[in-house]
């Protein structure tokens, strides 16, 4: 799997409908993600209720405060709704606190609400508190040039499950990982002005859309 999953079944030269991607807008840097998605040609929607997931190809869970995000997900019924969205084939991307939200294990915080959709272990504030924020070039799988990443109270990925691939590294440590359905980056791509990660997620969403439609067609033929 590359960062930008190829779209099965797409015909070269045929214009595709724009990806429809939601940004969880309960707390954190959701506006910056929405603007980045719009710059790369996606249709962006702010998600605050389970009904807002209807018709989306993908969802971004932005940075912010991970405990607050987890509690708000539960309060609005979005935890189960997002888990169902993922189970139906929707693509997910968690950035910084969003990476904590999608993780299966949060070190030292077994009771913290989380979605548990990606088999990774994370440590909150693993790269330091707010005053230790920094920028660094990270090597990304399949990219010719490094990505200048912004780390703000970034979690550290301390373990990766069997089905999860490391997609980017900094200082020999994974900082972006993913499986076929869910992507997690511990830095903030939306704050850089470099939209390559958002473009890659758009391509991933178009791929999952094609796969969902193919599965639906197959089910219809066998019904």
Biotite code that builds the C-alpha atoms (Angstrom):
import biotite.structure as struc

atoms = struc.array([
    struc.Atom([0.000, 0.000, 0.000], chain_id="A", res_id=1, res_name="UNK", atom_name="CA", element="C"),
    struc.Atom([1.377, 3.398, -0.951], chain_id="A", res_id=2, res_name="UNK", atom_name="CA", element="C"),
    struc.Atom([0.368, 6.618, 0.803], chain_id="A", res_id=3, res_name="UNK", atom_name="CA", element="C"),
    struc.Atom([-2.104, 7.360, -1.968], chain_id="A", res_id=4, res_name="UNK", atom_name="CA", element="C"),
    struc.Atom([-3.969, 4.142, -2.652], chain_id="A", res_id=5, res_name="UNK", atom_name="CA", element="C"),
    struc.Atom([-4.689, 3.663, -6.322], chain_id="A", res_id=6, res_name="UNK", atom_name="CA", element="C"),
    struc.Atom([-8.308, 3.683, -7.379], chain_id="A", res_id=7, res_name="UNK", atom_name="CA", element="C"),
    struc.Atom([-9.467, 0.272, -8.615], chain_id="A", res_id=8, res_name="UNK", atom_name="CA", element="C"),
    struc.Atom([-11.744, 0.299, -11.612], chain_id="A", res_id=9, res_name="UNK", atom_name="CA", element="C"),
    struc.Atom([-11.118, 3.906, -12.643], chain_id="A", res_id=10, res_name="UNK", atom_name="CA", element="C"),
    struc.Atom([-10.793, 4.431, -16.387], chain_id="A", res_id=11, res_name="UNK", atom_name="CA", element="C"),
    struc.Atom([-7.933, 6.625, -17.585], chain_id="A", res_id=12, res_name="UNK", atom_name="CA", element="C"),
    struc.Atom([-9.194, 9.895, -19.038], chain_id="A", res_id=13, res_name="UNK", atom_name="CA", element="C"),
    struc.Atom([-12.648, 9.641, -17.440], chain_id="A", res_id=14, res_name="UNK", atom_name="CA", element="C"),
    struc.Atom([-13.435, 12.559, -15.165], chain_id="A", res_id=15, res_name="UNK", atom_name="CA", element="C"),
    struc.Atom([-14.233, 11.457, -11.623], chain_id="A", res_id=16, res_name="UNK", atom_name="CA", element="C"),
    struc.Atom([-16.634, 13.208, -9.290], chain_id="A", res_id=17, res_name="UNK", atom_name="CA", element="C"),
    struc.Atom([-14.730, 15.043, -6.534], chain_id="A", res_id=18, res_name="UNK", atom_name="CA", element="C"),
    struc.Atom([-14.124, 13.149, -3.326], chain_id="A", res_id=19, res_name="UNK", atom_name="CA", element="C"),
    struc.Atom([-16.557, 14.081, -0.580], chain_id="A", res_id=20, res_name="UNK", atom_name="CA", element="C"),
    struc.Atom([-14.596, 14.264, 2.660], chain_id="A", res_id=21, res_name="UNK", atom_name="CA", element="C"),
    struc.Atom([-15.718, 15.250, 6.131], chain_id="A", res_id=22, res_name="UNK", atom_name="CA", element="C"),
    struc.Atom([-13.651, 16.975, 8.802], chain_id="A", res_id=23, res_name="UNK", atom_name="CA", element="C"),
    struc.Atom([-14.656, 16.355, 12.400], chain_id="A", res_id=24, res_name="UNK", atom_name="CA", element="C"),
    struc.Atom([-15.501, 19.857, 13.617], chain_id="A", res_id=25, res_name="UNK", atom_name="CA", element="C"),
    struc.Atom([-16.009, 19.456, 17.346], chain_id="A", res_id=26, res_name="UNK", atom_name="CA", element="C"),
    struc.Atom([-12.645, 20.840, 18.458], chain_id="A", res_id=27, res_name="UNK", atom_name="CA", element="C"),
    struc.Atom([-9.184, 21.487, 17.046], chain_id="A", res_id=28, res_name="UNK", atom_name="CA", element="C"),
    struc.Atom([-7.769, 22.589, 13.677], chain_id="A", res_id=29, res_name="UNK", atom_name="CA", element="C"),
    struc.Atom([-10.685, 21.536, 11.494], chain_id="A", res_id=30, res_name="UNK", atom_name="CA", element="C"),
    struc.Atom([-10.877, 24.766, 9.482], chain_id="A", res_id=31, res_name="UNK", atom_name="CA", element="C"),
    struc.Atom([-7.312, 24.370, 8.195], chain_id="A", res_id=32, res_name="UNK", atom_name="CA", element="C"),
    struc.Atom([-8.046, 20.830, 7.044], chain_id="A", res_id=33, res_name="UNK", atom_name="CA", element="C"),
    struc.Atom([-11.194, 21.972, 5.253], chain_id="A", res_id=34, res_name="UNK", atom_name="CA", element="C"),
    struc.Atom([-9.298, 24.682, 3.392], chain_id="A", res_id=35, res_name="UNK", atom_name="CA", element="C"),
    struc.Atom([-6.536, 22.247, 2.375], chain_id="A", res_id=36, res_name="UNK", atom_name="CA", element="C"),
    struc.Atom([-9.117, 19.781, 1.038], chain_id="A", res_id=37, res_name="UNK", atom_name="CA", element="C"),
    struc.Atom([-10.771, 22.522, -0.978], chain_id="A", res_id=38, res_name="UNK", atom_name="CA", element="C"),
    struc.Atom([-7.400, 23.536, -2.448], chain_id="A", res_id=39, res_name="UNK", atom_name="CA", element="C"),
    struc.Atom([-6.891, 20.007, -3.797], chain_id="A", res_id=40, res_name="UNK", atom_name="CA", element="C"),
    struc.Atom([-10.363, 19.851, -5.308], chain_id="A", res_id=41, res_name="UNK", atom_name="CA", element="C"),
    struc.Atom([-12.304, 17.833, -2.742], chain_id="A", res_id=42, res_name="UNK", atom_name="CA", element="C"),
    struc.Atom([-15.778, 18.645, -1.498], chain_id="A", res_id=43, res_name="UNK", atom_name="CA", element="C"),
    struc.Atom([-15.252, 19.283, 2.239], chain_id="A", res_id=44, res_name="UNK", atom_name="CA", element="C"),
    struc.Atom([-17.949, 19.000, 4.906], chain_id="A", res_id=45, res_name="UNK", atom_name="CA", element="C"),
    struc.Atom([-17.723, 19.857, 8.601], chain_id="A", res_id=46, res_name="UNK", atom_name="CA", element="C"),
    struc.Atom([-18.993, 16.896, 10.650], chain_id="A", res_id=47, res_name="UNK", atom_name="CA", element="C"),
    struc.Atom([-20.686, 17.490, 14.006], chain_id="A", res_id=48, res_name="UNK", atom_name="CA", element="C"),
    struc.Atom([-23.436, 14.865, 14.048], chain_id="A", res_id=49, res_name="UNK", atom_name="CA", element="C"),
    struc.Atom([-23.700, 11.206, 12.913], chain_id="A", res_id=50, res_name="UNK", atom_name="CA", element="C"),
    struc.Atom([-26.022, 12.226, 10.076], chain_id="A", res_id=51, res_name="UNK", atom_name="CA", element="C"),
    struc.Atom([-23.238, 14.367, 8.604], chain_id="A", res_id=52, res_name="UNK", atom_name="CA", element="C"),
    struc.Atom([-21.321, 11.185, 7.697], chain_id="A", res_id=53, res_name="UNK", atom_name="CA", element="C"),
    struc.Atom([-23.948, 10.212, 5.149], chain_id="A", res_id=54, res_name="UNK", atom_name="CA", element="C"),
    struc.Atom([-22.563, 10.122, 1.612], chain_id="A", res_id=55, res_name="UNK", atom_name="CA", element="C"),
    struc.Atom([-18.950, 10.801, 2.577], chain_id="A", res_id=56, res_name="UNK", atom_name="CA", element="C"),
    struc.Atom([-15.982, 8.989, 1.064], chain_id="A", res_id=57, res_name="UNK", atom_name="CA", element="C"),
    struc.Atom([-13.650, 9.785, 3.955], chain_id="A", res_id=58, res_name="UNK", atom_name="CA", element="C"),
    struc.Atom([-13.286, 11.555, 7.288], chain_id="A", res_id=59, res_name="UNK", atom_name="CA", element="C"),
    struc.Atom([-10.423, 13.505, 8.880], chain_id="A", res_id=60, res_name="UNK", atom_name="CA", element="C"),
    struc.Atom([-10.126, 13.661, 12.671], chain_id="A", res_id=61, res_name="UNK", atom_name="CA", element="C"),
    struc.Atom([-7.977, 16.745, 13.330], chain_id="A", res_id=62, res_name="UNK", atom_name="CA", element="C"),
    struc.Atom([-5.538, 17.697, 16.038], chain_id="A", res_id=63, res_name="UNK", atom_name="CA", element="C"),
    struc.Atom([-6.670, 19.311, 19.254], chain_id="A", res_id=64, res_name="UNK", atom_name="CA", element="C"),
    struc.Atom([-6.962, 17.876, 22.766], chain_id="A", res_id=65, res_name="UNK", atom_name="CA", element="C"),
    struc.Atom([-7.357, 14.112, 22.577], chain_id="A", res_id=66, res_name="UNK", atom_name="CA", element="C"),
    struc.Atom([-9.278, 13.642, 25.837], chain_id="A", res_id=67, res_name="UNK", atom_name="CA", element="C"),
    struc.Atom([-11.772, 16.339, 24.864], chain_id="A", res_id=68, res_name="UNK", atom_name="CA", element="C"),
    struc.Atom([-12.199, 14.898, 21.376], chain_id="A", res_id=69, res_name="UNK", atom_name="CA", element="C"),
    struc.Atom([-12.832, 11.421, 22.817], chain_id="A", res_id=70, res_name="UNK", atom_name="CA", element="C"),
    struc.Atom([-15.463, 12.690, 25.247], chain_id="A", res_id=71, res_name="UNK", atom_name="CA", element="C"),
    struc.Atom([-17.217, 14.732, 22.563], chain_id="A", res_id=72, res_name="UNK", atom_name="CA", element="C"),
    struc.Atom([-17.289, 11.738, 20.237], chain_id="A", res_id=73, res_name="UNK", atom_name="CA", element="C"),
    struc.Atom([-19.147, 9.808, 22.915], chain_id="A", res_id=74, res_name="UNK", atom_name="CA", element="C"),
    struc.Atom([-21.441, 12.706, 23.848], chain_id="A", res_id=75, res_name="UNK", atom_name="CA", element="C"),
    struc.Atom([-22.630, 13.196, 20.257], chain_id="A", res_id=76, res_name="UNK", atom_name="CA", element="C"),
    struc.Atom([-22.842, 9.497, 19.402], chain_id="A", res_id=77, res_name="UNK", atom_name="CA", element="C"),
    struc.Atom([-20.102, 9.905, 16.839], chain_id="A", res_id=78, res_name="UNK", atom_name="CA", element="C"),
    struc.Atom([-17.888, 7.157, 18.226], chain_id="A", res_id=79, res_name="UNK", atom_name="CA", element="C"),
    struc.Atom([-20.196, 4.357, 17.130], chain_id="A", res_id=80, res_name="UNK", atom_name="CA", element="C"),
    struc.Atom([-21.182, 6.251, 13.973], chain_id="A", res_id=81, res_name="UNK", atom_name="CA", element="C"),
    struc.Atom([-17.540, 6.616, 12.876], chain_id="A", res_id=82, res_name="UNK", atom_name="CA", element="C"),
    struc.Atom([-16.813, 2.976, 13.684], chain_id="A", res_id=83, res_name="UNK", atom_name="CA", element="C"),
    struc.Atom([-19.775, 2.036, 11.499], chain_id="A", res_id=84, res_name="UNK", atom_name="CA", element="C"),
    struc.Atom([-18.580, 4.373, 8.769], chain_id="A", res_id=85, res_name="UNK", atom_name="CA", element="C"),
    struc.Atom([-15.187, 2.675, 8.789], chain_id="A", res_id=86, res_name="UNK", atom_name="CA", element="C"),
    struc.Atom([-16.757, -0.785, 8.813], chain_id="A", res_id=87, res_name="UNK", atom_name="CA", element="C"),
    struc.Atom([-18.736, 0.131, 5.694], chain_id="A", res_id=88, res_name="UNK", atom_name="CA", element="C"),
    struc.Atom([-15.543, 1.042, 3.823], chain_id="A", res_id=89, res_name="UNK", atom_name="CA", element="C"),
    struc.Atom([-15.133, 4.753, 4.560], chain_id="A", res_id=90, res_name="UNK", atom_name="CA", element="C"),
    struc.Atom([-11.551, 6.053, 4.715], chain_id="A", res_id=91, res_name="UNK", atom_name="CA", element="C"),
    struc.Atom([-10.251, 7.684, 7.912], chain_id="A", res_id=92, res_name="UNK", atom_name="CA", element="C"),
    struc.Atom([-7.287, 9.935, 8.701], chain_id="A", res_id=93, res_name="UNK", atom_name="CA", element="C"),
    struc.Atom([-6.325, 11.046, 12.184], chain_id="A", res_id=94, res_name="UNK", atom_name="CA", element="C"),
    struc.Atom([-3.774, 13.844, 12.636], chain_id="A", res_id=95, res_name="UNK", atom_name="CA", element="C"),
    struc.Atom([-1.964, 14.446, 15.961], chain_id="A", res_id=96, res_name="UNK", atom_name="CA", element="C"),
    struc.Atom([-4.774, 14.114, 18.533], chain_id="A", res_id=97, res_name="UNK", atom_name="CA", element="C"),
    struc.Atom([-6.751, 12.414, 15.776], chain_id="A", res_id=98, res_name="UNK", atom_name="CA", element="C"),
    struc.Atom([-4.021, 9.784, 15.586], chain_id="A", res_id=99, res_name="UNK", atom_name="CA", element="C"),
    struc.Atom([-4.614, 9.130, 19.282], chain_id="A", res_id=100, res_name="UNK", atom_name="CA", element="C"),
    struc.Atom([-8.359, 8.889, 18.665], chain_id="A", res_id=101, res_name="UNK", atom_name="CA", element="C"),
    struc.Atom([-8.005, 6.159, 16.031], chain_id="A", res_id=102, res_name="UNK", atom_name="CA", element="C"),
    struc.Atom([-5.342, 4.158, 17.929], chain_id="A", res_id=103, res_name="UNK", atom_name="CA", element="C"),
    struc.Atom([-6.048, 0.824, 19.578], chain_id="A", res_id=104, res_name="UNK", atom_name="CA", element="C"),
    struc.Atom([-3.839, 1.505, 22.642], chain_id="A", res_id=105, res_name="UNK", atom_name="CA", element="C"),
    struc.Atom([-3.017, 4.763, 24.454], chain_id="A", res_id=106, res_name="UNK", atom_name="CA", element="C"),
    struc.Atom([-0.124, 4.216, 26.832], chain_id="A", res_id=107, res_name="UNK", atom_name="CA", element="C"),
    struc.Atom([-0.991, 4.947, 30.446], chain_id="A", res_id=108, res_name="UNK", atom_name="CA", element="C"),
    struc.Atom([-4.563, 5.932, 29.531], chain_id="A", res_id=109, res_name="UNK", atom_name="CA", element="C"),
    struc.Atom([-6.571, 2.716, 29.283], chain_id="A", res_id=110, res_name="UNK", atom_name="CA", element="C"),
    struc.Atom([-9.838, 4.492, 30.104], chain_id="A", res_id=111, res_name="UNK", atom_name="CA", element="C"),
    struc.Atom([-9.489, 7.332, 27.611], chain_id="A", res_id=112, res_name="UNK", atom_name="CA", element="C"),
    struc.Atom([-12.234, 7.180, 24.959], chain_id="A", res_id=113, res_name="UNK", atom_name="CA", element="C"),
    struc.Atom([-10.904, 6.188, 21.530], chain_id="A", res_id=114, res_name="UNK", atom_name="CA", element="C"),
    struc.Atom([-12.142, 4.612, 18.328], chain_id="A", res_id=115, res_name="UNK", atom_name="CA", element="C"),
    struc.Atom([-9.619, 1.750, 18.271], chain_id="A", res_id=116, res_name="UNK", atom_name="CA", element="C"),
    struc.Atom([-9.650, 1.472, 14.487], chain_id="A", res_id=117, res_name="UNK", atom_name="CA", element="C"),
    struc.Atom([-5.896, 1.218, 13.835], chain_id="A", res_id=118, res_name="UNK", atom_name="CA", element="C"),
    struc.Atom([-3.631, -1.366, 15.478], chain_id="A", res_id=119, res_name="UNK", atom_name="CA", element="C"),
    struc.Atom([-1.045, 1.029, 16.868], chain_id="A", res_id=120, res_name="UNK", atom_name="CA", element="C"),
    struc.Atom([0.175, 1.993, 20.332], chain_id="A", res_id=121, res_name="UNK", atom_name="CA", element="C"),
    struc.Atom([0.680, 5.704, 20.997], chain_id="A", res_id=122, res_name="UNK", atom_name="CA", element="C"),
    struc.Atom([2.095, 7.789, 23.852], chain_id="A", res_id=123, res_name="UNK", atom_name="CA", element="C"),
    struc.Atom([0.486, 11.185, 24.380], chain_id="A", res_id=124, res_name="UNK", atom_name="CA", element="C"),
    struc.Atom([2.871, 14.163, 24.170], chain_id="A", res_id=125, res_name="UNK", atom_name="CA", element="C"),
    struc.Atom([5.613, 11.731, 23.198], chain_id="A", res_id=126, res_name="UNK", atom_name="CA", element="C"),
    struc.Atom([7.624, 14.499, 21.514], chain_id="A", res_id=127, res_name="UNK", atom_name="CA", element="C"),
    struc.Atom([7.167, 16.973, 24.378], chain_id="A", res_id=128, res_name="UNK", atom_name="CA", element="C"),
    struc.Atom([4.699, 19.577, 25.557], chain_id="A", res_id=129, res_name="UNK", atom_name="CA", element="C"),
    struc.Atom([3.656, 22.759, 23.698], chain_id="A", res_id=130, res_name="UNK", atom_name="CA", element="C"),
    struc.Atom([6.972, 24.542, 24.380], chain_id="A", res_id=131, res_name="UNK", atom_name="CA", element="C"),
    struc.Atom([8.822, 21.670, 22.679], chain_id="A", res_id=132, res_name="UNK", atom_name="CA", element="C"),
    struc.Atom([6.976, 22.108, 19.363], chain_id="A", res_id=133, res_name="UNK", atom_name="CA", element="C"),
    struc.Atom([9.203, 21.898, 16.299], chain_id="A", res_id=134, res_name="UNK", atom_name="CA", element="C"),
    struc.Atom([9.395, 21.436, 12.534], chain_id="A", res_id=135, res_name="UNK", atom_name="CA", element="C"),
    struc.Atom([11.389, 18.740, 10.773], chain_id="A", res_id=136, res_name="UNK", atom_name="CA", element="C"),
    struc.Atom([11.755, 17.074, 7.380], chain_id="A", res_id=137, res_name="UNK", atom_name="CA", element="C"),
    struc.Atom([10.289, 13.580, 7.301], chain_id="A", res_id=138, res_name="UNK", atom_name="CA", element="C"),
    struc.Atom([10.866, 10.884, 4.701], chain_id="A", res_id=139, res_name="UNK", atom_name="CA", element="C"),
    struc.Atom([7.640, 9.657, 3.140], chain_id="A", res_id=140, res_name="UNK", atom_name="CA", element="C"),
    struc.Atom([7.241, 6.380, 1.283], chain_id="A", res_id=141, res_name="UNK", atom_name="CA", element="C"),
    struc.Atom([7.079, 6.942, -2.472], chain_id="A", res_id=142, res_name="UNK", atom_name="CA", element="C"),
    struc.Atom([7.755, 10.696, -2.370], chain_id="A", res_id=143, res_name="UNK", atom_name="CA", element="C"),
    struc.Atom([10.797, 12.221, -4.051], chain_id="A", res_id=144, res_name="UNK", atom_name="CA", element="C"),
    struc.Atom([11.064, 15.165, -1.666], chain_id="A", res_id=145, res_name="UNK", atom_name="CA", element="C"),
    struc.Atom([10.715, 15.119, 2.137], chain_id="A", res_id=146, res_name="UNK", atom_name="CA", element="C"),
    struc.Atom([7.749, 16.711, 3.870], chain_id="A", res_id=147, res_name="UNK", atom_name="CA", element="C"),
    struc.Atom([8.330, 19.583, 6.292], chain_id="A", res_id=148, res_name="UNK", atom_name="CA", element="C"),
    struc.Atom([6.214, 18.447, 9.232], chain_id="A", res_id=149, res_name="UNK", atom_name="CA", element="C"),
    struc.Atom([4.925, 20.516, 12.161], chain_id="A", res_id=150, res_name="UNK", atom_name="CA", element="C"),
    struc.Atom([4.981, 18.710, 15.533], chain_id="A", res_id=151, res_name="UNK", atom_name="CA", element="C"),
    struc.Atom([2.834, 20.303, 18.274], chain_id="A", res_id=152, res_name="UNK", atom_name="CA", element="C"),
    struc.Atom([2.410, 18.253, 21.467], chain_id="A", res_id=153, res_name="UNK", atom_name="CA", element="C"),
    struc.Atom([2.749, 15.321, 19.113], chain_id="A", res_id=154, res_name="UNK", atom_name="CA", element="C"),
    struc.Atom([2.063, 11.767, 20.225], chain_id="A", res_id=155, res_name="UNK", atom_name="CA", element="C"),
    struc.Atom([4.736, 9.161, 19.629], chain_id="A", res_id=156, res_name="UNK", atom_name="CA", element="C"),
    struc.Atom([3.948, 5.876, 17.873], chain_id="A", res_id=157, res_name="UNK", atom_name="CA", element="C"),
    struc.Atom([5.495, 3.211, 20.094], chain_id="A", res_id=158, res_name="UNK", atom_name="CA", element="C"),
    struc.Atom([4.089, 0.062, 18.504], chain_id="A", res_id=159, res_name="UNK", atom_name="CA", element="C"),
    struc.Atom([2.653, -0.990, 15.148], chain_id="A", res_id=160, res_name="UNK", atom_name="CA", element="C"),
    struc.Atom([0.364, -3.980, 14.596], chain_id="A", res_id=161, res_name="UNK", atom_name="CA", element="C"),
    struc.Atom([0.711, -6.689, 12.002], chain_id="A", res_id=162, res_name="UNK", atom_name="CA", element="C"),
    struc.Atom([-1.580, -5.127, 9.398], chain_id="A", res_id=163, res_name="UNK", atom_name="CA", element="C"),
    struc.Atom([-0.183, -1.611, 9.692], chain_id="A", res_id=164, res_name="UNK", atom_name="CA", element="C"),
    struc.Atom([2.505, -0.148, 7.444], chain_id="A", res_id=165, res_name="UNK", atom_name="CA", element="C"),
    struc.Atom([4.952, 2.628, 8.307], chain_id="A", res_id=166, res_name="UNK", atom_name="CA", element="C"),
    struc.Atom([4.538, 5.394, 5.714], chain_id="A", res_id=167, res_name="UNK", atom_name="CA", element="C"),
    struc.Atom([6.847, 8.121, 7.051], chain_id="A", res_id=168, res_name="UNK", atom_name="CA", element="C"),
    struc.Atom([9.682, 8.313, 9.554], chain_id="A", res_id=169, res_name="UNK", atom_name="CA", element="C"),
    struc.Atom([11.520, 10.950, 11.548], chain_id="A", res_id=170, res_name="UNK", atom_name="CA", element="C"),
    struc.Atom([14.677, 10.173, 13.509], chain_id="A", res_id=171, res_name="UNK", atom_name="CA", element="C"),
    struc.Atom([14.133, 6.494, 12.612], chain_id="A", res_id=172, res_name="UNK", atom_name="CA", element="C"),
    struc.Atom([10.725, 6.522, 14.323], chain_id="A", res_id=173, res_name="UNK", atom_name="CA", element="C"),
    struc.Atom([7.344, 6.092, 12.591], chain_id="A", res_id=174, res_name="UNK", atom_name="CA", element="C"),
    struc.Atom([5.376, 9.335, 12.348], chain_id="A", res_id=175, res_name="UNK", atom_name="CA", element="C"),
    struc.Atom([2.794, 8.254, 9.747], chain_id="A", res_id=176, res_name="UNK", atom_name="CA", element="C"),
    struc.Atom([1.234, 4.806, 9.555], chain_id="A", res_id=177, res_name="UNK", atom_name="CA", element="C"),
    struc.Atom([-1.770, 3.203, 7.958], chain_id="A", res_id=178, res_name="UNK", atom_name="CA", element="C"),
    struc.Atom([-3.646, 0.134, 6.882], chain_id="A", res_id=179, res_name="UNK", atom_name="CA", element="C"),
    struc.Atom([-6.049, -0.211, 3.969], chain_id="A", res_id=180, res_name="UNK", atom_name="CA", element="C"),
    struc.Atom([-8.761, 1.792, 5.744], chain_id="A", res_id=181, res_name="UNK", atom_name="CA", element="C"),
    struc.Atom([-7.176, 4.162, 8.259], chain_id="A", res_id=182, res_name="UNK", atom_name="CA", element="C"),
    struc.Atom([-4.274, 6.610, 8.156], chain_id="A", res_id=183, res_name="UNK", atom_name="CA", element="C"),
    struc.Atom([-2.597, 8.319, 11.132], chain_id="A", res_id=184, res_name="UNK", atom_name="CA", element="C"),
    struc.Atom([-0.013, 11.110, 11.198], chain_id="A", res_id=185, res_name="UNK", atom_name="CA", element="C"),
    struc.Atom([1.354, 12.470, 14.481], chain_id="A", res_id=186, res_name="UNK", atom_name="CA", element="C"),
    struc.Atom([2.154, 15.857, 12.933], chain_id="A", res_id=187, res_name="UNK", atom_name="CA", element="C"),
    struc.Atom([-0.033, 18.624, 11.464], chain_id="A", res_id=188, res_name="UNK", atom_name="CA", element="C"),
    struc.Atom([-0.014, 18.591, 7.614], chain_id="A", res_id=189, res_name="UNK", atom_name="CA", element="C"),
    struc.Atom([-2.793, 21.191, 7.542], chain_id="A", res_id=190, res_name="UNK", atom_name="CA", element="C"),
    struc.Atom([-0.503, 23.884, 8.998], chain_id="A", res_id=191, res_name="UNK", atom_name="CA", element="C"),
    struc.Atom([2.249, 23.695, 6.385], chain_id="A", res_id=192, res_name="UNK", atom_name="CA", element="C"),
    struc.Atom([0.854, 24.976, 3.081], chain_id="A", res_id=193, res_name="UNK", atom_name="CA", element="C"),
    struc.Atom([2.125, 21.744, 1.496], chain_id="A", res_id=194, res_name="UNK", atom_name="CA", element="C"),
    struc.Atom([-1.009, 19.862, 0.460], chain_id="A", res_id=195, res_name="UNK", atom_name="CA", element="C"),
    struc.Atom([0.573, 16.568, -0.598], chain_id="A", res_id=196, res_name="UNK", atom_name="CA", element="C"),
    struc.Atom([-0.886, 14.626, 2.335], chain_id="A", res_id=197, res_name="UNK", atom_name="CA", element="C"),
    struc.Atom([-4.364, 15.959, 1.619], chain_id="A", res_id=198, res_name="UNK", atom_name="CA", element="C"),
    struc.Atom([-3.994, 15.085, -2.050], chain_id="A", res_id=199, res_name="UNK", atom_name="CA", element="C"),
    struc.Atom([-2.885, 11.590, -1.067], chain_id="A", res_id=200, res_name="UNK", atom_name="CA", element="C"),
    struc.Atom([-5.911, 11.214, 1.203], chain_id="A", res_id=201, res_name="UNK", atom_name="CA", element="C"),
    struc.Atom([-8.213, 12.353, -1.600], chain_id="A", res_id=202, res_name="UNK", atom_name="CA", element="C"),
    struc.Atom([-6.778, 9.613, -3.828], chain_id="A", res_id=203, res_name="UNK", atom_name="CA", element="C"),
    struc.Atom([-7.211, 7.100, -1.026], chain_id="A", res_id=204, res_name="UNK", atom_name="CA", element="C"),
    struc.Atom([-10.853, 8.155, -0.619], chain_id="A", res_id=205, res_name="UNK", atom_name="CA", element="C"),
    struc.Atom([-11.521, 7.827, -4.345], chain_id="A", res_id=206, res_name="UNK", atom_name="CA", element="C"),
    struc.Atom([-10.064, 4.337, -4.175], chain_id="A", res_id=207, res_name="UNK", atom_name="CA", element="C"),
    struc.Atom([-12.253, 3.281, -1.282], chain_id="A", res_id=208, res_name="UNK", atom_name="CA", element="C"),
    struc.Atom([-15.271, 4.815, -3.033], chain_id="A", res_id=209, res_name="UNK", atom_name="CA", element="C"),
    struc.Atom([-14.603, 2.690, -6.117], chain_id="A", res_id=210, res_name="UNK", atom_name="CA", element="C"),
    struc.Atom([-14.182, -0.410, -3.950], chain_id="A", res_id=211, res_name="UNK", atom_name="CA", element="C"),
    struc.Atom([-17.445, 0.245, -2.081], chain_id="A", res_id=212, res_name="UNK", atom_name="CA", element="C"),
    struc.Atom([-19.339, 0.673, -5.340], chain_id="A", res_id=213, res_name="UNK", atom_name="CA", element="C"),
    struc.Atom([-17.827, -2.486, -6.760], chain_id="A", res_id=214, res_name="UNK", atom_name="CA", element="C"),
    struc.Atom([-18.837, -4.416, -3.648], chain_id="A", res_id=215, res_name="UNK", atom_name="CA", element="C"),
    struc.Atom([-22.353, -3.004, -3.783], chain_id="A", res_id=216, res_name="UNK", atom_name="CA", element="C"),
    struc.Atom([-22.687, -4.000, -7.449], chain_id="A", res_id=217, res_name="UNK", atom_name="CA", element="C"),
    struc.Atom([-21.466, -7.509, -6.686], chain_id="A", res_id=218, res_name="UNK", atom_name="CA", element="C"),
    struc.Atom([-23.973, -7.868, -3.856], chain_id="A", res_id=219, res_name="UNK", atom_name="CA", element="C"),
    struc.Atom([-26.776, -6.666, -6.126], chain_id="A", res_id=220, res_name="UNK", atom_name="CA", element="C"),
    struc.Atom([-25.859, -9.221, -8.808], chain_id="A", res_id=221, res_name="UNK", atom_name="CA", element="C"),
    struc.Atom([-25.853, -12.088, -6.299], chain_id="A", res_id=222, res_name="UNK", atom_name="CA", element="C"),
    struc.Atom([-29.034, -11.015, -4.491], chain_id="A", res_id=223, res_name="UNK", atom_name="CA", element="C"),
])
